């Protein structure tokens, strides 16, 4: 009975520390879906305008 009591007290002493460590490890994993849910504030670059200057230069260099 003494051994069971000693084991139980050791487990109860380690339980808060183990809970804290598990919470610290689980916090980033649980925060990722919250960060991905807000996609409304995405800033995108303006579309690149194709002026086709390269094609004109290619044709003019082939004629010369």
FENWO-V637273 format. One record per helix or strand. SS is the DSSP state (helix for helix, strand for strand). FROM is the first residue (numbers start at 1). LEN is the number of residues. If there is no record, write none. Layout:
BEGIN
SS/FROM/LEN, SS/FROM/LEN
END
This chain:
BEGIN
helix/2/36, helix/53/11
END
